[in-house]
């Protein structure tokens, strides 16, 4: 197949190869991905429209159209431009087994715009240049170019792939990446990718409207809020998608009847759902009508099972759950509702359909939480739902892994240096309030930072950055090899107010502690004054509400490493993405045993685009060398012929000057050496004369061992 692919490329064709799961017995799995623009609600060159869960041809309104040939999104009939893998959104799932070598050939067929592919959640140990981040681990793949990724499938779990340049993620460049154990799965599995969607504005426009203002009919659109009072950034939610399908709801509560994703099950069987938070901004609360769900894993690592009514998933996160089809044969709504308050129908929907049920839409309702039948929700970005909702929160810090993963620095019998690193993810400032980490809003270098470190020209200037300053630069934190780092992700000071899902490349971290702000237990709202968790001292401005919180530390100077109270070091959950609540903090640990340059950022695309990013420069002297002929990139500074001639003349004059100086230097050195030789010879002659005058007094029986012979 690879030979066929090469032949087609040589002929100027492109191969549209839909990837499939790799066999368990194979050592190497090879895939092909093509990146190109496409239009929603189009079948070839014919527009389609939705009705009764089906698509119809606009030129022959009695003719149905297969959903397999259309990117329907939310069914909005005006086409939106998307960028997709292999003509589908999401792209084809890549399914492999742990330890297999994965080879993915990516070809960029976009008319304009470079691309990369990031393998979200994979550690890329030994292959950091395959992490797929533009201007961090590689140069972007330009239109018409190809790039081959090659890496080991590790660790096992639910992951995904997506573009990691600009705003292409929310343009549609995403797909599932599943790594399984090399054993037959105990039950059937489903993949469920969740996206928030806007069918009017492409991603770049959404970003700039967040920064400069979003207006409709001369009125500025106001951002929505979450239950505790935190803000959501300006991404106007129009619909939610499950595996690329959803519905647009009109203000009167009706919808456009676009087709939805259907998961077919058999009564009494159990099924594993792999849920991927692939959205731009909004957290979703996921539930299935009339069914309990059992959480069993997050971000690729197993959990001690927890039976819940629902769970919350943020952009970048993954959760695996098991559901048993133990209800009457029928159709049941799968709901993913945003955490926004005072809005209606901001949700993604899918259908759980039992074998034998008709194809009618579900008529089921969401569970009614009561005082005697309370609802448990996992992964709240706050501590409480309002009292009258009869809903309880369990945060990530309360979950436990099912087996020990040896928490770095957690062995109390060993004395190990653990360094605390405080990172404030916020929007500090007064007139300029960009996304930042410790007041540093990220600027991508013009080169691949990992493979061209000597060419980076955008490093942070210590004089421009500081406690109460904002600067723009390529913020980097240096990590020593094999040392344990305890990161404290916080969201405090003047730039708080939005929760942030923080994703770390190159590692999965142990979540050892979470600290929440102060809430009103009745309303669930943040306390109006000094709600911040006071375990952390923001420093800087004495009024912490005005501090940029760029150089925070523990309020108690005796805290640090293992002395921080309340650490879970035995069975903490292991993740690579975690929500940091506004006014609170999260403590995570890694061992710096994966040399490379790893991005760490808020996975809300709007926030990362605004600069909420930093680099972890891990074990610089141990970075593995990239493959032969790995692409390079960088700035070009034009010089005309006169400039080049002047430079040559200058270099020549400088060279002649250097030569004259060098000749003078060596003449002086030569003279000094000659004088030293003459002095040595004079001294040698004098010594021989003295030796001859004393020779008659020597005893002839004495041995001259220093001369190498014996006189008899």
C-alpha positions as CSV (number, residue, x, y, z in Angstrom):
1,X,0.0,0.0,0.0
2,X,2.8,2.4,0.8
3,X,4.3,1.8,-2.7
4,X,0.9,2.6,-4.2
5,X,0.8,5.8,-2.2
6,X,4.2,6.8,-3.5
7,X,3.3,6.1,-7.1
8,X,0.1,8.2,-6.8
9,X,2.1,11.1,-5.3
10,X,4.6,10.9,-8.1
11,X,1.7,11.1,-10.6
12,X,0.5,14.3,-9.0
13,X,-2.6,12.5,-7.4
14,X,-3.5,12.3,-3.8
15,X,-4.5,9.1,-2.0
16,X,-7.6,9.3,0.0
17,X,-7.0,6.4,2.4
18,X,-9.3,6.0,5.3
19,X,-7.3,4.5,8.1
20,X,-8.4,1.5,10.1
21,X,-7.5,-0.2,13.4
22,X,-4.1,-1.9,13.5
23,X,-3.9,-5.6,14.2
24,X,-2.8,-6.7,17.6
25,X,-0.1,-9.0,16.1
26,X,1.6,-6.2,14.1
27,X,4.8,-4.5,15.2
28,X,4.4,-1.5,13.0
29,X,1.2,0.4,12.1
30,X,1.2,2.8,9.2
31,X,-1.4,5.5,8.4
32,X,-2.0,8.3,6.0
33,X,-3.7,11.6,6.7
34,X,-4.6,14.3,4.3
35,X,-5.4,17.8,5.4
36,X,-7.7,19.9,3.2
37,X,-10.5,22.4,3.3
38,X,-14.1,21.3,3.0
39,X,-17.6,22.7,3.2
40,X,-20.3,21.6,5.7
41,X,-23.7,20.6,4.4
42,X,-22.5,19.7,0.9
43,X,-22.6,16.4,-0.8
44,X,-20.0,16.7,-3.6
45,X,-21.3,19.8,-5.4
46,X,-24.9,19.7,-4.2
47,X,-26.2,21.4,-1.0
48,X,-28.2,19.3,1.4
49,X,-30.8,20.2,4.2
50,X,-31.9,18.4,7.3
51,X,-35.3,17.0,8.3
52,X,-36.5,14.3,10.6
53,X,-33.0,13.2,11.4
54,X,-32.1,12.8,7.7
55,X,-30.3,14.8,5.0
56,X,-32.0,15.6,1.7
57,X,-30.8,16.9,-1.7
58,X,-31.9,20.5,-2.3
59,X,-32.3,19.8,-6.1
60,X,-34.4,16.7,-5.5
61,X,-36.0,17.1,-2.1
62,X,-37.3,13.5,-2.1
63,X,-33.8,12.1,-2.4
64,X,-32.0,11.2,0.8
65,X,-28.3,11.7,1.2
66,X,-26.0,9.4,3.1
67,X,-24.6,11.1,6.2
68,X,-21.3,9.3,5.5
69,X,-20.6,11.6,2.6
70,X,-21.4,14.9,4.3
71,X,-19.9,17.0,7.1
72,X,-23.2,18.0,8.6
73,X,-21.9,19.6,11.9
74,X,-25.1,21.1,13.4
75,X,-27.1,21.0,10.2
76,X,-27.0,24.7,9.6
77,X,-27.7,25.0,5.8
78,X,-25.3,27.9,5.1
79,X,-22.0,26.1,4.5
80,X,-19.1,26.8,6.8
81,X,-15.5,26.3,5.7
82,X,-13.7,23.7,7.8
83,X,-10.2,22.1,7.7
84,X,-10.4,18.3,8.1
85,X,-8.4,15.1,8.0
86,X,-9.4,12.7,5.2
87,X,-12.6,14.6,4.3
88,X,-14.3,13.9,7.6
89,X,-14.9,15.7,11.0
90,X,-13.7,14.2,13.2
91,X,-10.9,12.6,11.2
92,X,-10.6,8.8,11.1
93,X,-9.9,7.2,14.5
94,X,-6.4,5.8,14.8
95,X,-6.5,2.6,16.9
96,X,-3.3,0.8,17.9
97,X,-1.9,-1.4,20.6
98,X,0.6,-0.5,23.3
99,X,4.3,-0.8,22.2
100,X,3.6,-0.7,18.5
101,X,5.6,1.6,16.2
102,X,3.3,4.1,14.7
103,X,4.0,5.8,11.4
104,X,1.7,8.5,10.1
105,X,2.2,10.3,6.8
106,X,0.6,13.7,6.8
107,X,0.1,15.7,3.5
108,X,-1.0,19.3,3.6
109,X,-3.5,20.0,0.8
110,X,-4.8,23.3,2.2
111,X,-4.9,26.1,-0.2
112,X,-3.2,28.4,2.3
113,X,-2.1,27.7,5.8
114,X,0.5,25.5,7.4
115,X,-0.4,22.6,9.7
116,X,1.1,20.3,12.3
117,X,-0.3,17.2,14.1
118,X,0.0,16.9,17.9
119,X,-0.6,13.5,19.5
120,X,-2.4,14.7,22.6
121,X,-1.4,12.8,25.8
122,X,1.4,10.7,24.3
123,X,4.7,11.3,26.1
124,X,6.9,10.9,23.0
125,X,9.8,9.6,25.2
126,X,12.9,9.5,23.1
127,X,11.1,11.2,20.2
128,X,10.3,14.8,21.4
129,X,10.6,16.1,17.8
130,X,7.4,14.1,17.0
131,X,5.2,16.0,19.5
132,X,3.7,18.1,16.6
133,X,3.8,21.6,17.9
134,X,4.6,24.3,15.4
135,X,7.7,26.4,16.3
136,X,8.3,24.3,19.5
137,X,9.2,20.8,18.3
138,X,9.0,21.2,14.5
139,X,8.5,23.7,11.6
140,X,5.0,23.9,10.3
141,X,4.1,21.7,7.3
142,X,3.5,24.2,4.5
143,X,0.8,23.8,1.8
144,X,1.8,21.0,-0.6
145,X,4.4,19.5,1.8
146,X,4.5,16.1,3.5
147,X,5.7,15.1,6.9
148,X,6.1,11.7,8.4
149,X,5.6,11.1,12.2
150,X,7.1,8.0,13.8
151,X,6.8,7.2,17.5
152,X,6.0,4.4,19.9
153,X,2.4,3.9,21.1
154,X,2.7,4.6,24.8
155,X,1.0,4.8,27.3
156,X,-2.2,2.9,26.7
157,X,-5.5,4.8,27.0
158,X,-7.8,7.3,25.3
159,X,-6.0,10.1,23.4
160,X,-6.5,12.2,20.4
161,X,-4.8,14.0,17.6
162,X,-5.3,17.6,16.4
163,X,-3.5,20.4,14.7
164,X,-1.3,22.5,16.9
165,X,-0.9,25.7,15.0
166,X,-3.1,28.8,15.3
167,X,-6.9,28.1,15.6
168,X,-7.1,25.0,13.4
169,X,-8.3,22.8,16.2
170,X,-11.7,24.5,16.2
171,X,-11.7,24.5,12.4
172,X,-12.2,20.8,12.6
173,X,-8.7,19.2,12.5
174,X,-9.1,16.6,15.1
175,X,-9.5,12.8,15.6
176,X,-9.4,10.0,18.2
177,X,-6.2,8.1,19.0
178,X,-6.7,5.0,21.0
179,X,-4.0,2.8,22.4
180,X,-5.1,-0.6,23.8
181,X,-3.5,-3.3,25.8
182,X,-2.4,-6.3,23.7
183,X,-5.3,-8.4,25.0
184,X,-8.8,-8.8,23.6
185,X,-11.1,-6.0,25.0
186,X,-13.5,-7.3,27.6
187,X,-16.5,-5.4,26.1
188,X,-17.5,-3.4,23.0
189,X,-16.3,0.2,22.9
190,X,-17.5,3.5,21.6
191,X,-15.6,6.7,20.9
192,X,-17.4,10.0,21.7
193,X,-15.8,13.3,20.7
194,X,-17.4,16.4,22.1
195,X,-17.1,19.9,20.4
196,X,-18.7,23.2,20.9
197,X,-19.6,24.8,17.6
198,X,-20.3,28.2,15.9
199,X,-21.5,27.9,12.3
200,X,-21.2,31.7,11.5
201,X,-17.6,32.5,12.4
202,X,-14.4,30.7,11.6
203,X,-11.8,30.3,14.3
204,X,-9.6,33.3,13.7
205,X,-12.5,35.6,13.6
206,X,-13.7,34.2,16.9
207,X,-10.3,34.8,18.5
208,X,-10.1,38.5,17.4
209,X,-13.7,39.1,18.5
210,X,-12.8,37.8,21.9
211,X,-9.8,40.2,22.1
212,X,-11.5,43.3,20.6
213,X,-15.2,42.8,21.2
214,X,-18.1,41.0,19.8
215,X,-21.0,43.1,18.7
216,X,-24.5,42.3,17.3
217,X,-26.9,45.1,16.2
218,X,-24.6,47.7,17.7
219,X,-24.7,46.0,21.1
220,X,-21.7,44.3,22.7
221,X,-22.4,40.6,23.4
222,X,-22.0,39.7,27.0
223,X,-20.2,36.6,28.1
224,X,-22.0,33.9,30.0
225,X,-21.2,32.6,33.5
226,X,-20.7,29.3,35.2
227,X,-22.6,28.3,38.4
228,X,-20.0,29.7,40.8
229,X,-19.8,33.0,39.1
230,X,-16.7,32.5,36.8
231,X,-16.8,33.9,33.3
232,X,-16.7,32.2,30.0
233,X,-14.7,33.9,27.2
234,X,-16.4,35.2,24.1
235,X,-17.1,32.1,22.0
236,X,-20.8,32.4,21.0
237,X,-22.2,28.8,21.5
238,X,-24.6,27.9,18.7
239,X,-24.5,24.1,19.1
240,X,-22.7,21.1,20.4
241,X,-21.4,18.2,18.4
242,X,-21.0,14.5,19.2
243,X,-18.6,12.9,16.7
244,X,-19.2,15.8,14.4
245,X,-23.0,15.8,14.5
246,X,-25.4,18.0,16.3
247,X,-28.5,20.3,16.0
248,X,-29.1,24.0,16.0
249,X,-31.8,25.1,18.5
250,X,-34.0,28.1,17.6
251,X,-34.9,30.6,20.3
252,X,-38.4,29.0,20.6
253,X,-36.8,25.7,21.7
254,X,-37.4,23.8,18.4
255,X,-34.4,22.5,16.4
256,X,-33.5,21.9,12.8
257,X,-33.8,18.1,13.1
258,X,-30.3,17.4,11.8
259,X,-29.0,13.8,12.0
260,X,-27.3,12.8,15.3
261,X,-24.8,10.1,16.3
262,X,-26.5,6.9,17.4
263,X,-24.8,4.3,19.6
264,X,-26.4,0.8,19.2
265,X,-26.4,-1.5,22.2
266,X,-27.8,-4.9,23.2
267,X,-29.9,-5.3,26.4
268,X,-27.9,-6.6,29.5
269,X,-24.5,-5.9,27.8
270,X,-22.0,-3.4,29.2
271,X,-20.1,-0.9,27.0
272,X,-17.1,1.2,27.4
273,X,-17.3,4.8,26.2
274,X,-14.1,6.8,25.5
275,X,-15.2,10.4,25.8
276,X,-12.8,13.1,24.4
277,X,-13.2,16.8,25.3
278,X,-12.3,18.3,21.9
279,X,-14.0,21.6,22.2
280,X,-12.7,25.2,22.1
281,X,-14.0,26.6,25.3
282,X,-17.0,25.1,27.2
283,X,-17.0,22.3,29.8
284,X,-19.8,19.8,29.3
285,X,-21.7,17.8,31.9
286,X,-22.3,14.4,30.4
287,X,-25.1,12.0,31.4
288,X,-27.4,9.3,29.9
289,X,-31.1,9.4,30.7
290,X,-32.2,6.6,33.1
291,X,-28.7,5.1,33.3
292,X,-26.0,5.3,35.9
293,X,-22.5,5.5,34.5
294,X,-19.3,4.2,36.1
295,X,-16.1,6.2,35.6
296,X,-13.1,3.9,35.1
297,X,-10.3,6.1,33.6
298,X,-9.2,9.6,32.8
299,X,-6.5,10.8,30.5
300,X,-5.3,7.3,29.8
301,X,-5.0,6.1,33.5
302,X,-7.4,3.8,35.3
303,X,-9.3,5.0,38.3
304,X,-11.0,3.2,41.2
305,X,-14.5,2.9,39.7
306,X,-17.0,5.6,40.8
307,X,-20.7,5.4,40.0
308,X,-22.0,8.8,39.1
309,X,-25.1,10.5,37.6
310,X,-22.8,12.7,35.4
311,X,-19.3,14.0,35.0
312,X,-17.8,17.2,33.7
313,X,-15.2,17.2,30.9
314,X,-13.1,20.2,29.9
315,X,-11.2,20.9,26.6
316,X,-8.3,18.5,26.4
317,X,-9.6,16.0,29.0
318,X,-10.7,12.4,28.4
319,X,-12.9,10.2,30.5
320,X,-13.7,6.5,30.1
321,X,-17.0,5.2,31.5
322,X,-18.9,1.9,31.5
323,X,-22.6,1.8,31.1
324,X,-24.8,-1.3,31.3
325,X,-27.9,-1.5,29.0
326,X,-30.2,-2.6,31.9
327,X,-33.3,-0.6,31.0
328,X,-36.3,-1.4,28.9
329,X,-35.6,-1.7,25.1
330,X,-35.9,1.8,23.7
331,X,-34.1,5.0,22.8
332,X,-32.4,7.2,25.5
333,X,-30.8,10.6,25.2
334,X,-27.1,11.0,25.8
335,X,-26.7,14.6,27.0
336,X,-23.7,16.9,27.2
337,X,-24.8,20.2,28.6
338,X,-22.5,23.2,29.0
339,X,-22.0,24.6,32.5
340,X,-23.4,28.0,31.5
341,X,-26.3,29.4,33.6
342,X,-29.3,31.3,32.4
343,X,-29.2,29.8,28.9
344,X,-31.3,27.1,27.2
345,X,-30.4,24.2,24.9
346,X,-26.7,24.8,25.0
347,X,-25.9,21.1,24.6
348,X,-24.7,18.3,22.5
349,X,-26.9,15.3,22.0
350,X,-26.6,11.6,20.9
351,X,-28.8,8.6,21.1
352,X,-28.4,5.3,23.0
353,X,-30.5,2.9,21.0
354,X,-31.2,-0.6,22.2
355,X,-31.4,-3.4,19.6
356,X,-35.0,-4.0,18.7
357,X,-36.0,-0.4,19.4
358,X,-37.7,1.7,16.7
359,X,-35.9,4.6,15.1
360,X,-38.0,7.2,16.8
361,X,-36.2,9.8,18.8
362,X,-36.0,9.4,22.6
363,X,-38.8,10.8,24.8
364,X,-36.7,10.3,28.0
365,X,-35.9,12.9,30.6
366,X,-32.8,13.7,32.6
367,X,-32.8,12.3,36.1
368,X,-34.5,14.3,38.7
369,X,-32.1,14.9,41.6
370,X,-34.0,14.9,45.0
371,X,-33.1,15.0,48.6
372,X,-33.5,11.2,48.9
373,X,-31.9,10.5,45.5
374,X,-29.1,13.0,45.2
375,X,-26.9,13.3,42.0
376,X,-23.1,12.9,42.2
377,X,-21.1,14.9,39.7
378,X,-17.3,14.3,39.2
379,X,-14.8,17.0,38.2
380,X,-16.7,20.1,39.2
381,X,-14.5,23.3,38.8
382,X,-16.0,24.5,42.0
383,X,-17.0,23.0,45.4
384,X,-20.8,23.3,45.5
385,X,-23.9,23.3,43.3
386,X,-26.7,25.4,44.8
387,X,-28.3,23.9,47.8
388,X,-31.7,23.2,46.2
389,X,-30.3,21.2,43.3
390,X,-29.5,18.2,45.5
391,X,-26.3,17.7,43.6
392,X,-23.0,16.8,45.1
393,X,-19.5,17.6,43.7
394,X,-16.5,15.3,43.7
395,X,-13.3,16.9,42.5
396,X,-10.4,15.3,40.8
397,X,-8.3,15.3,44.0
398,X,-10.8,13.0,45.6
399,X,-10.4,10.3,42.9
400,X,-7.9,7.5,43.3
401,X,-6.0,5.3,40.9
402,X,-6.7,1.6,41.0
403,X,-2.9,0.8,41.3
404,X,0.1,2.7,42.5
405,X,2.1,4.6,39.9
406,X,4.9,5.6,42.3
407,X,4.3,9.2,43.0
408,X,7.6,11.1,42.3
409,X,9.2,12.0,45.6
410,X,6.5,10.2,47.5
411,X,8.7,7.6,49.2
412,X,9.2,9.0,52.6
413,X,12.2,6.7,53.3
414,X,14.2,8.5,50.7
415,X,15.4,12.1,51.1
416,X,14.8,13.7,47.7
417,X,15.0,17.3,46.6
418,X,11.6,18.4,45.5
419,X,11.3,21.8,43.9
420,X,8.1,23.8,44.1
421,X,7.3,25.9,40.9
422,X,4.4,28.4,41.1
423,X,2.7,29.2,37.8
424,X,-0.2,31.7,37.7
425,X,-2.5,31.2,34.7
426,X,-4.5,34.4,34.4
427,X,-5.2,37.7,32.5
428,X,-3.2,40.2,34.5
429,X,-2.7,43.9,33.6
430,X,-4.6,47.2,33.6
431,X,-5.0,48.5,30.1
432,X,-3.4,45.5,28.4
433,X,-4.7,42.2,29.8
434,X,-3.4,39.3,27.7
435,X,-3.5,35.6,28.6
436,X,-0.3,35.0,30.4
437,X,1.7,32.7,32.8
438,X,3.4,34.6,35.6
439,X,2.8,37.8,33.6
440,X,4.6,36.5,30.5
441,X,2.4,36.3,27.5
442,X,3.9,33.8,25.1
443,X,5.5,34.7,21.8
444,X,6.3,31.7,19.6
445,X,9.9,31.7,18.3
446,X,10.5,31.9,14.6
447,X,12.3,28.5,14.7
448,X,11.7,25.0,16.1
449,X,12.8,25.6,19.7
450,X,13.7,22.0,20.3
451,X,15.9,21.4,17.3
452,X,17.2,25.0,16.7
453,X,17.8,26.4,20.2
454,X,20.7,28.5,19.1
455,X,18.5,30.5,16.8
456,X,15.9,31.6,19.3
457,X,15.7,35.4,19.5
458,X,12.5,35.8,21.6
459,X,13.8,34.7,25.1
460,X,12.4,36.7,28.1
461,X,14.2,39.8,29.2
462,X,14.4,39.8,33.0
463,X,14.3,43.6,33.0
464,X,11.0,43.6,31.1
465,X,9.3,40.9,33.2
466,X,8.7,40.9,36.9
467,X,6.2,40.8,39.8
468,X,4.0,43.7,38.6
469,X,4.9,43.7,34.9
470,X,3.6,42.1,31.7
471,X,6.0,41.1,29.0
472,X,5.8,39.2,25.7
473,X,8.4,36.5,25.1
474,X,9.1,32.8,24.8
475,X,8.7,31.9,28.4
476,X,10.7,28.9,29.4
477,X,11.2,27.0,32.7
478,X,14.4,24.9,32.9
479,X,14.1,21.4,34.5
480,X,17.1,19.4,35.7
481,X,17.3,15.7,34.7
482,X,15.6,13.2,37.0
483,X,14.7,15.9,39.6
484,X,11.2,16.0,41.1
485,X,9.1,19.1,40.4
486,X,6.0,20.0,42.3
487,X,4.1,22.5,40.1
488,X,1.5,24.7,41.8
489,X,-1.0,25.8,39.1
490,X,-2.9,28.8,40.4
491,X,-5.5,31.2,39.1
492,X,-5.3,34.3,41.3
493,X,-4.8,38.0,41.5
494,X,-6.1,40.7,39.3
495,X,-6.3,38.4,36.2
496,X,-8.5,35.7,37.7
497,X,-12.2,35.1,36.9
498,X,-11.9,32.4,34.3
499,X,-11.2,28.7,34.9
500,X,-8.4,27.1,32.9
501,X,-7.8,23.5,31.8
502,X,-4.0,23.2,31.8
503,X,-2.4,20.6,29.6
504,X,1.2,19.4,29.9
505,X,3.0,17.9,26.9
506,X,5.6,15.1,27.4
507,X,4.3,13.9,30.8
508,X,1.3,12.7,32.8
509,X,1.4,14.3,36.2
510,X,0.2,13.1,39.6
511,X,-2.5,15.3,41.1
512,X,-1.5,15.4,44.8
513,X,-3.6,18.3,46.1
514,X,-6.4,20.8,45.1
515,X,-7.2,24.0,46.8
516,X,-10.5,25.8,46.2
517,X,-11.5,29.4,47.0
518,X,-14.3,30.2,49.5
519,X,-17.9,29.7,48.3
520,X,-21.3,30.4,49.7
521,X,-22.5,26.9,50.6
522,X,-26.1,27.8,50.0
523,X,-25.8,29.5,46.6
524,X,-22.6,27.9,45.4
525,X,-21.3,31.3,44.4
526,X,-17.8,32.7,45.0
527,X,-17.6,34.8,48.1
528,X,-17.5,38.4,47.0
529,X,-14.5,39.6,49.0
530,X,-11.2,37.8,49.4
531,X,-12.5,34.5,48.0
532,X,-9.0,33.4,47.0
533,X,-7.6,30.4,48.7
534,X,-5.1,31.9,51.2
535,X,-2.7,29.0,51.2
536,X,-0.9,30.9,48.4
537,X,0.7,34.3,48.9
538,X,0.4,36.4,45.7
539,X,3.1,38.8,46.8
540,X,3.7,42.0,44.8
541,X,0.9,44.5,45.5
542,X,-0.1,44.2,49.2
543,X,-3.7,44.2,48.1
544,X,-3.9,40.7,46.5
545,X,-6.9,41.7,44.5
546,X,-4.6,44.1,42.6
547,X,-1.5,41.9,42.6
548,X,-0.5,40.4,39.2
549,X,0.5,37.3,41.2
550,X,3.5,36.8,39.0
551,X,5.9,35.6,41.7
552,X,3.6,33.6,44.2
553,X,4.7,31.3,46.9
554,X,3.2,29.4,49.9
555,X,1.9,31.7,52.5
556,X,3.4,29.5,55.2
557,X,7.2,29.6,54.7
558,X,7.5,26.1,56.2
559,X,5.6,24.5,53.3
560,X,7.4,23.0,50.4
561,X,7.8,19.5,48.9
562,X,6.4,16.8,51.1
563,X,5.8,19.2,54.0
564,X,2.7,20.7,52.3
565,X,-0.4,19.5,54.3
566,X,-3.0,17.4,52.7
567,X,-0.9,15.8,49.9
568,X,-2.1,12.5,48.5
569,X,1.1,10.6,47.7
570,X,-0.2,7.0,47.7
571,X,-2.9,6.7,45.0
572,X,-3.3,10.1,43.4
573,X,-5.0,10.3,40.0
574,X,-2.7,10.7,37.0
575,X,-3.6,13.1,34.3
576,X,-2.2,15.4,31.6
577,X,-5.0,18.0,31.6
578,X,-6.7,19.5,34.7
579,X,-9.0,22.4,35.4
580,X,-7.6,25.1,37.7
581,X,-10.5,26.9,39.4
582,X,-10.6,30.7,39.6
583,X,-9.3,31.7,43.0
584,X,-7.8,28.3,43.6
585,X,-4.8,26.1,42.8
586,X,-3.8,22.5,41.9
587,X,-0.6,20.8,43.0
588,X,0.9,18.2,40.5
589,X,4.1,16.3,40.4
590,X,6.4,15.0,37.7
591,X,9.9,13.5,37.6
592,X,11.9,15.2,34.9
593,X,13.0,12.0,33.1
594,X,11.9,12.9,29.5
595,X,14.4,15.3,27.9
596,X,12.9,17.6,25.4
597,X,11.0,20.9,25.0
598,X,7.4,20.5,26.2
599,X,4.6,23.0,25.8
600,X,2.3,23.6,28.8
601,X,-0.8,25.7,28.2
602,X,-4.5,26.4,28.7
603,X,-6.4,24.1,26.3
604,X,-9.0,26.7,25.7
605,X,-7.9,27.7,22.2
606,X,-8.9,31.3,22.7
607,X,-6.7,31.6,25.9
608,X,-3.7,29.8,24.4
609,X,-3.9,32.0,21.3
610,X,-3.8,35.0,23.6
611,X,-0.5,33.9,25.2
612,X,-1.4,31.5,28.1
613,X,1.6,29.2,27.3
614,X,5.0,28.3,28.5
615,X,7.8,25.9,27.6
616,X,9.4,23.3,29.9
617,X,13.0,23.0,28.7
618,X,13.8,19.6,30.2
619,X,17.3,18.3,30.6
620,X,18.8,20.5,27.9
621,X,22.1,18.7,27.6
622,X,20.3,15.4,27.1
623,X,17.9,16.3,24.3
624,X,18.0,13.5,21.7
625,X,19.2,14.5,18.2
626,X,16.4,14.8,15.7
627,X,16.3,12.5,12.6
628,X,18.6,13.1,9.7
629,X,17.6,16.1,7.5
630,X,14.9,17.2,10.0
631,X,13.4,20.4,8.6
632,X,14.7,23.8,9.7
633,X,13.0,27.2,9.6
634,X,13.6,30.8,10.7
635,X,13.7,34.4,9.8
636,X,15.2,35.7,6.6
637,X,16.9,39.2,6.6
638,X,17.3,40.5,3.1
639,X,20.7,41.9,2.1
640,X,21.2,43.6,-1.3
641,X,24.4,43.3,-3.3
642,X,25.9,46.5,-1.9
643,X,25.3,45.3,1.7
644,X,26.9,42.0,0.9
645,X,29.9,43.7,-0.8
646,X,30.3,46.1,2.2
647,X,30.1,43.1,4.5
648,X,32.7,41.2,2.5
649,X,35.0,44.3,2.5
650,X,34.5,44.8,6.2
651,X,35.2,41.1,6.8
652,X,38.3,41.3,4.6
653,X,39.6,44.4,6.4
654,X,38.9,42.8,9.7
655,X,40.6,39.7,8.5
656,X,43.8,41.6,7.5
657,X,43.8,43.4,10.7
658,X,43.5,40.1,12.6
659,X,46.4,38.7,10.5
660,X,48.7,41.6,11.3
661,X,47.9,41.3,15.0
662,X,48.5,37.6,14.8
663,X,51.9,38.0,13.1
664,X,53.0,40.6,15.6
665,X,52.0,38.3,18.4
666,X,53.9,35.3,17.1
667,X,57.0,37.3,16.4
668,X,57.1,38.4,20.0
669,X,56.5,34.9,21.2
670,X,59.3,33.6,18.9
671,X,61.8,36.1,20.3
672,X,61.0,35.2,23.8
673,X,61.4,31.5,23.1
674,X,64.8,32.2,21.4
675,X,66.1,34.1,24.4
676,X,65.0,31.3,26.7
677,X,66.8,28.7,24.5
678,X,70.1,30.8,24.5
679,X,69.8,31.2,28.3
680,X,69.4,27.4,28.7
681,X,72.4,26.6,26.5
682,X,74.6,29.1,28.5
683,X,73.6,27.5,31.8
684,X,74.2,24.0,30.3
685,X,77.8,24.9,29.3
686,X,78.6,26.3,32.7
687,X,77.4,23.1,34.3
688,X,79.6,20.9,32.2
689,X,82.7,22.9,33.0
690,X,82.0,22.6,36.7
691,X,81.4,18.8,36.2
692,X,84.9,18.3,34.6
693,X,86.7,20.1,37.4
694,X,85.1,17.8,40.1
695,X,85.4,14.4,38.2
696,X,88.7,13.3,39.9
697,X,87.2,13.4,43.3
698,X,84.4,10.8,42.5
699,X,84.7,7.2,43.8
700,X,85.0,4.8,40.8
701,X,83.0,2.1,42.5
702,X,79.8,4.2,42.8
703,X,76.8,3.2,40.5
704,X,75.3,6.0,38.3
705,X,71.8,4.7,38.1
706,X,70.5,8.0,36.8
707,X,72.8,7.7,33.8
708,X,71.6,4.2,32.9
709,X,74.9,2.4,33.4
710,X,77.2,1.1,36.2
711,X,81.0,1.9,36.6
712,X,83.1,-1.0,38.0
